[in-house]
């Protein structure tokens, strides 16, 4: 691994996962197994050696692969390096209390993928509603839920009011 390209996305340093050989870095993140997390990072590639820089990023049981093409890029400036923001979502690890976040270079040459500005955001409870094919089932909005709850309550109150009027008119 190599710290500090001449053109990090922000701040003073970024991380080249290769340096002279393939590398990896990880950190255990405190998580809740019932929550979903957004993992965001900036990706570029050290423009020397092979032009295509590849890596895998794992958060718990979710692994994604990424590639960055350095063709025409220059490491002299942040804009010239062509940083791109990558984001994915994943659940926290079951029962562990922490979830490992791992960045692994799959580029075999020296000068590999570069990382900067890694952020893990807790998005809250994971929806347990699912239509079976991996896509979330739409849920009612708060206004719809309020109306669904108030409609029957209003009907009961109206019924009682009419019943009270009939009783007093007799």
Backbone bond lengths (Angstrom), bond angles and torsions (degrees), N, CA, C in turn:
res aa  C-N    CA-C-N  psi(-1)  N-CA   C-N-CA  omega(-1)  CA-C   N-CA-C  phi
1 X - - - 1.442 - - 1.518 108.81 -
2 X 1.295 112.93 151.65 1.459 119.59 -177.10 1.523 107.09 -133.10
3 X 1.327 117.20 127.92 1.454 121.33 -179.49 1.524 110.22 -100.05
4 X 1.325 115.65 135.13 1.447 120.21 167.46 1.513 116.56 85.63
5 X 1.343 116.37 75.32 1.461 119.06 170.88 1.523 107.45 -70.87
6 X 1.332 117.13 165.34 1.462 117.93 178.26 1.530 112.63 -71.54
7 X 1.333 118.04 -6.00 1.469 119.79 -176.20 1.531 111.59 -141.62
8 X 1.352 118.82 67.66 1.470 119.64 176.77 1.528 110.64 -65.60
9 X 1.335 116.67 160.05 1.463 119.64 177.88 1.516 110.32 -61.98
10 X 1.322 116.17 -44.65 1.470 120.81 175.01 1.519 108.16 -150.20
11 X 1.286 116.38 163.75 1.462 120.74 179.44 1.519 112.39 72.37
12 X 1.328 114.92 -153.08 1.466 121.13 -174.21 1.525 113.92 -103.92
13 X 1.353 117.98 -20.02 1.454 119.96 -174.21 1.522 111.98 -139.73
14 X 1.328 115.45 155.60 1.448 123.39 166.11 1.522 105.51 -134.13
15 X 1.313 118.45 -175.05 1.453 121.37 -176.69 1.521 110.39 -128.19
16 X 1.323 117.12 120.80 1.463 123.14 171.04 1.524 104.95 -89.12
17 X 1.335 117.23 116.19 1.464 120.62 -175.38 1.524 113.77 -67.29
18 X 1.320 117.99 -15.51 1.459 118.74 -177.06 1.517 114.30 -100.38
19 X 1.291 119.20 -51.18 1.462 118.35 -169.23 1.511 107.76 61.72
20 X 1.335 118.24 -112.72 1.459 122.00 178.88 1.526 113.30 -98.14
21 X 1.330 118.28 -12.05 1.461 122.36 -179.39 1.525 109.08 -153.31
22 X 1.322 116.85 168.15 1.467 122.07 -179.49 1.525 109.88 -59.20
23 X 1.336 116.07 138.09 1.458 120.10 -178.43 1.513 112.50 -138.94
24 X 1.321 114.94 174.90 1.465 122.16 178.59 1.522 108.08 -150.57
25 X 1.317 114.96 160.21 1.459 121.58 176.06 1.520 107.45 -146.19
26 X 1.336 116.04 143.99 1.466 118.56 177.34 1.518 110.25 -145.96
27 X 1.337 113.55 161.47 1.460 121.27 173.84 1.515 107.49 -148.37
28 X 1.322 116.39 142.28 1.463 120.93 175.84 1.533 107.34 -87.72
29 X 1.340 114.98 125.23 1.461 121.85 -176.32 1.532 108.76 -105.19
30 X 1.337 119.93 129.10 1.467 120.46 175.27 1.533 109.58 -61.60
31 X 1.338 116.76 125.60 1.463 121.06 -176.75 1.519 111.16 -140.06
32 X 1.307 114.52 168.68 1.454 124.04 173.94 1.524 106.62 -117.68
33 X 1.326 117.99 127.62 1.467 121.98 -175.97 1.525 112.94 -62.67
34 X 1.328 117.75 -19.30 1.471 120.31 -179.48 1.527 112.51 -91.38
35 X 1.322 117.36 1.63 1.462 121.36 -176.85 1.526 111.71 -108.14
36 X 1.325 114.69 155.45 1.459 122.51 173.21 1.522 107.88 -103.98
37 X 1.324 116.27 145.35 1.461 121.71 -177.72 1.522 109.93 -125.91
38 X 1.335 115.97 143.66 1.463 121.66 172.84 1.524 106.79 -100.91
39 X 1.324 115.19 126.98 1.457 121.18 178.01 1.522 106.66 -109.07
40 X 1.320 116.79 121.35 1.461 122.36 -176.12 1.524 108.53 -127.53
41 X 1.325 116.10 140.79 1.463 120.52 176.79 1.517 109.30 -157.04
42 X 1.312 115.60 159.77 1.459 120.97 175.17 1.524 107.98 -100.42
43 X 1.332 115.48 136.61 1.453 122.91 -176.49 1.521 110.41 -123.76
44 X 1.314 115.13 136.65 1.468 122.90 171.82 1.525 105.48 -146.05
45 X 1.306 115.99 -173.21 1.455 119.73 178.28 1.514 110.49 -139.64
46 X 1.313 115.90 140.90 1.452 120.59 175.22 1.527 106.63 -67.01
47 X 1.332 119.16 119.07 1.460 121.68 -169.57 1.532 116.16 -71.45
48 X 1.320 119.61 2.49 1.462 119.15 176.44 1.535 110.13 -87.38
49 X 1.299 117.23 166.20 1.480 125.18 178.68 1.528 111.14 62.38
50 X 1.314 117.68 -142.73 1.468 122.39 -176.09 1.524 111.11 -63.44
51 X 1.354 119.30 139.06 1.467 120.19 -174.35 1.535 115.02 -74.69
52 X 1.321 118.88 -28.22 1.466 120.63 -177.92 1.527 108.80 -94.11
53 X 1.331 115.76 119.80 1.466 122.16 179.25 1.523 107.49 -106.39
54 X 1.325 117.46 129.11 1.468 121.29 -177.05 1.522 110.38 -125.57
55 X 1.334 115.39 151.73 1.450 120.86 176.93 1.515 109.63 -156.37
56 X 1.317 115.67 161.47 1.460 121.22 171.70 1.523 107.32 -117.71
57 X 1.330 114.61 145.09 1.462 121.12 179.64 1.517 106.89 -125.39
58 X 1.327 116.23 125.65 1.464 121.43 -179.22 1.513 110.26 -119.78
59 X 1.314 114.98 138.60 1.461 122.08 171.48 1.513 105.30 -133.45
60 X 1.329 116.90 105.86 1.457 120.38 -174.47 1.517 110.35 63.18
61 X 1.330 116.93 -123.31 1.469 121.41 -178.11 1.527 112.63 -93.28
62 X 1.320 117.96 0.41 1.466 121.40 179.94 1.523 109.73 -97.12
63 X 1.337 116.49 126.73 1.460 121.66 177.58 1.519 109.18 -128.22
64 X 1.324 116.20 132.43 1.464 122.41 177.06 1.517 109.21 -124.96
65 X 1.330 115.62 147.42 1.464 121.54 177.31 1.515 109.55 -108.58
66 X 1.330 115.85 144.56 1.458 121.99 -178.60 1.521 109.39 -135.35
67 X 1.324 116.10 152.57 1.464 122.20 175.32 1.521 108.38 -136.06
68 X 1.312 115.31 146.23 1.458 121.61 178.94 1.521 107.68 -135.06
69 X 1.330 116.94 127.50 1.454 122.60 -179.09 1.530 109.15 -97.29
70 X 1.314 116.91 118.68 1.466 121.31 -178.02 1.528 112.80 -90.28
71 X 1.336 117.48 3.22 1.462 120.20 -179.36 1.533 109.63 -56.17
72 X 1.307 116.86 125.65 1.462 122.03 179.17 1.510 114.35 79.75
73 X 1.313 118.58 1.67 1.471 121.86 -179.23 1.525 109.58 -91.89
74 X 1.324 114.55 153.05 1.457 121.51 177.93 1.519 107.90 -128.77
75 X 1.318 117.33 133.55 1.453 121.22 -179.81 1.507 114.43 -82.22
76 X 1.331 117.09 5.90 1.460 120.27 -175.87 1.527 113.23 -75.23
77 X 1.347 117.66 -27.54 1.470 120.73 -179.40 1.519 109.85 -134.94
78 X 1.329 117.04 157.84 1.461 121.41 178.41 1.524 110.37 -60.32
79 X 1.337 118.02 -45.43 1.469 121.10 179.16 1.524 110.42 -65.20
80 X 1.331 116.69 -37.75 1.458 120.73 -178.78 1.513 113.51 -67.25
81 X 1.323 116.75 -27.73 1.458 120.83 179.56 1.523 111.00 -76.02
82 X 1.339 117.79 -24.37 1.465 121.85 173.80 1.516 115.37 75.52
83 X 1.310 117.67 40.44 1.464 121.54 -179.90 1.521 111.36 -52.58
84 X 1.338 117.62 137.58 1.468 122.89 174.82 1.525 109.09 -125.61
85 X 1.320 115.40 143.28 1.464 121.13 177.94 1.514 109.16 -86.88
86 X 1.319 116.65 129.58 1.466 123.29 176.54 1.519 107.90 -118.68
87 X 1.337 116.93 138.75 1.457 121.63 -179.42 1.527 109.57 -143.13
88 X 1.315 116.59 141.26 1.467 121.67 171.04 1.519 108.21 -146.64
89 X 1.323 116.43 165.50 1.460 121.04 178.34 1.519 109.59 -117.80
90 X 1.332 114.99 151.36 1.459 121.48 179.68 1.521 108.85 -158.63
91 X 1.316 115.24 158.13 1.468 121.12 178.00 1.520 109.90 -84.71
92 X 1.335 115.43 155.61 1.458 120.15 173.62 1.523 109.96 -69.50
93 X 1.333 117.16 158.25 1.465 122.15 -178.74 1.520 110.65 -67.26
94 X 1.323 115.98 142.29 1.461 121.84 -179.49 1.525 111.28 -70.49
95 X 1.327 116.22 122.71 1.448 122.74 170.60 1.523 117.52 68.99
96 X 1.302 119.46 -0.75 1.455 120.31 -173.69 1.527 113.42 -89.32
97 X 1.327 118.68 -29.16 1.460 121.35 -175.33 1.515 112.85 84.66
98 X 1.341 116.63 -21.36 1.462 121.66 173.60 1.518 108.26 -138.14
99 X 1.319 115.37 154.01 1.463 121.78 178.47 1.523 108.10 -127.05
100 X 1.345 117.81 129.25 1.463 118.73 178.75 1.527 111.73 -74.86
101 X 1.319 115.71 133.71 1.464 122.96 172.17 1.521 105.39 -109.00
102 X 1.338 116.64 118.76 1.463 121.47 -174.15 1.516 111.21 -126.91
103 X 1.311 116.61 130.58 1.457 123.71 173.10 1.525 106.69 -111.82
104 X 1.336 117.31 120.57 1.459 122.01 -177.62 1.518 109.61 -125.65
105 X 1.323 116.83 122.52 1.457 120.24 176.00 1.522 109.19 -72.24
106 X 1.327 116.13 136.64 1.463 121.35 173.21 1.531 109.65 -114.18
107 X 1.324 115.65 14.00 1.465 122.68 175.28 1.520 107.27 -88.51
108 X 1.339 117.00 122.86 1.466 119.27 -173.98 1.522 113.85 -83.90
109 X 1.305 119.29 -18.60 1.465 121.52 179.86 1.527 110.32 -83.11
110 X 1.325 115.55 165.55 1.457 118.68 171.71 1.529 107.87 -68.07
111 X 1.305 118.80 168.33 1.475 123.16 -176.48 1.519 110.09 62.29
112 X 1.311 116.42 89.27 1.461 120.51 -173.20 1.508 115.09 -110.90
113 X 1.329 115.55 -157.41 1.466 120.61 177.49 1.526 109.93 -68.43
114 X 1.327 115.39 146.22 1.459 120.89 -179.82 1.519 109.92 -114.13
115 X 1.327 116.83 140.52 1.466 124.19 -179.20 1.515 110.43 -117.82
116 X 1.337 113.75 149.50 1.455 119.61 172.80 1.530 108.37 -158.56
117 X 1.304 116.06 157.62 1.476 123.85 173.31 1.527 113.25 51.17
118 X 1.324 117.29 56.05 1.468 121.95 177.43 1.525 108.16 -78.75
119 X 1.343 116.32 129.18 1.467 121.67 -179.40 1.525 108.63 -135.55
120 X 1.343 116.54 132.67 1.461 122.27 173.45 1.524 106.67 -114.84
121 X 1.343 116.22 122.56 1.461 122.17 -176.77 1.522 109.94 -117.09
122 X 1.329 116.50 128.76 1.462 121.94 176.55 1.528 108.08 -77.34
123 X 1.339 116.87 116.74 1.464 121.56 -179.81 1.528 112.57 -91.90
124 X 1.321 117.13 -1.14 1.459 120.58 178.21 1.513 112.51 97.20
125 X 1.319 114.86 -163.52 1.460 121.63 -174.79 1.512 112.18 -58.41
126 X 1.336 115.46 138.04 1.453 122.26 174.56 1.520 107.64 -77.36
127 X 1.329 117.44 133.40 1.461 121.02 177.91 1.517 109.30 -69.77
128 X 1.336 116.55 129.54 1.463 120.10 177.07 1.521 110.74 -90.61
129 X 1.339 116.79 -9.11 1.452 120.00 176.72 1.519 108.53 -78.77
130 X 1.323 116.13 127.90 1.454 120.45 -177.40 1.510 106.88 -153.90
131 X 1.311 117.04 139.40 1.456 119.52 -177.88 1.522 112.73 -87.80
132 X 1.335 117.95 13.05 1.447 121.29 172.70 1.515 115.22 93.71
133 X 1.308 118.58 -11.84 1.463 118.54 -178.99 1.529 112.46 -115.23
134 X 1.315 116.81 19.27 1.455 119.77 175.60 1.517 114.75 90.54
135 X 1.322 118.18 -3.51 1.462 119.42 177.31 1.520 109.14 -107.23
136 X 1.302 115.24 143.94 1.459 119.74 -176.93 1.520 111.13 -69.86
137 X 1.320 115.23 141.47 1.453 120.92 174.34 1.518 108.28 -81.41
138 X 1.331 119.34 131.36 1.465 120.13 -179.22 1.525 111.30 -58.93
139 X 1.310 115.52 138.23 1.450 121.15 178.45 1.518 109.29 -107.32
140 X 1.328 115.57 158.12 1.458 120.52 178.53 1.523 109.96 -67.51
141 X 1.308 116.46 142.82 1.456 121.41 175.10 1.520 109.84 -76.48
142 X 1.320 117.30 168.71 1.456 120.55 -176.59 1.526 112.04 -62.81
143 X 1.339 118.06 -36.24 1.475 120.73 177.50 1.522 111.40 -65.04
144 X 1.333 116.11 -40.59 1.459 119.90 178.10 1.525 110.90 -66.28
145 X 1.319 116.77 -40.65 1.463 120.19 178.52 1.525 110.65 -64.35
146 X 1.333 117.11 -40.98 1.456 121.32 178.77 1.530 110.13 -62.26
147 X 1.336 116.06 -46.44 1.467 120.15 179.62 1.526 110.96 -63.61
148 X 1.321 117.18 -40.04 1.463 121.51 179.72 1.522 110.51 -62.77
149 X 1.313 117.67 -36.99 1.459 120.77 179.22 1.515 113.17 -79.09
150 X 1.341 117.66 -36.24 1.465 120.66 -177.03 1.523 112.96 -78.39
151 X 1.324 118.15 -30.13 1.462 120.88 -178.48 1.525 112.05 -59.00
152 X 1.339 119.82 -52.38 1.467 118.96 177.75 1.527 112.50 -63.55
153 X 1.335 117.71 -36.17 1.461 121.16 178.57 1.528 109.92 -63.15
154 X 1.334 116.56 -43.29 1.462 120.54 177.60 1.522 111.90 -63.10
155 X 1.327 117.34 -39.47 1.468 121.30 178.99 1.525 110.46 -63.75
156 X 1.325 117.99 -41.96 1.467 121.80 179.07 1.516 109.99 -64.51
157 X 1.336 117.83 -45.06 1.467 120.67 -179.77 1.533 111.06 -64.01
158 X 1.341 117.11 -40.31 1.462 120.74 177.78 1.517 110.78 -63.67
159 X 1.328 117.53 -42.44 1.466 122.08 178.34 1.525 110.60 -61.11
160 X 1.324 116.87 -45.56 1.470 120.33 -179.53 1.534 110.86 -64.61
161 X 1.325 116.22 -40.19 1.462 120.37 -179.35 1.530 110.35 -63.23
162 X 1.334 117.20 -45.10 1.470 120.53 179.05 1.515 111.18 -66.15
163 X 1.342 115.91 -38.41 1.460 120.14 179.74 1.526 110.31 -65.31
164 X 1.355 116.56 -38.39 1.461 121.12 179.05 1.530 109.73 -66.43
165 X 1.317 118.59 -39.33 1.480 122.35 178.91 1.526 110.80 -63.80
166 X 1.331 116.10 -43.61 1.484 120.00 -179.85 1.522 110.80 -63.15
167 X 1.332 116.27 -39.75 1.452 120.84 -178.37 1.527 110.34 -67.24
168 X 1.326 118.78 -40.80 1.464 121.76 -178.38 1.520 112.11 -75.79
169 X 1.366 118.84 -22.56 1.457 121.53 -179.91 1.523 110.84 -79.57
170 X 1.297 120.18 -20.78 1.482 122.48 -178.86 1.452 113.20 -78.27
